[in-house]
Amino acid sequence: MGSLGYILALFWGFSVAVALQFTALGRFLAEKRTWVTAVGGVGGDLAIMVGMVSWESWWPMAGVVLASSAGVIFRSLWNELAEARAEAEQVGKADKPRLPNKVLWNVQDVEAICPRVQERLRHAEEFARQKDEARLIAELAQVGREVERVLRKARDIRYGEYCP
């Protein structure tokens, strides 16, 4: 295989580099599971070497590479397990995240609007009992406008905006 093996190795290295740089999975592996990328890269190198050297020469090389990799792989898995345990312990312990001011302002506005809506509904009920249709319609229109404001505030909360 000779020089074809070197060309194949060059292609393999660049292919892995491109995959790590330009794919979501590659970026994730490079950032969070570096040891997986190393194992994959070395595995590809060993596969290429199968065609470059005799089996009798390949087995000792592969054995040395695999044996030296075991410690690094074990270390990485141990650290990932420790990180996962630490994250699991933090769940529920962390203080509630503070809400951004825009969310708090919207919630305060909604709290201020709701009593007005309740008051207008009481007025509307009173006007209905008195059969004062004009005032009843006017109060119900006001209730509708206030409810619309509450809905806008809810949307603002959802999207992290604030419009006084």
Secondary structure by P-SEA (a helix, b strand, c coil): caaaaaaaaaaaaaaaaaaacccaaaaaaacccaaaaaaaaaaaaaaaacccccaaaaaaaaaaaaaaaaaaaaaaaaaaaaaaaaaaaaccccccccccaaaaaaaaaaaaaaaaaaaaaaaaaaaaaacaaaaaaaaaaaaaaaaaaaaaaaaaaaaccccc
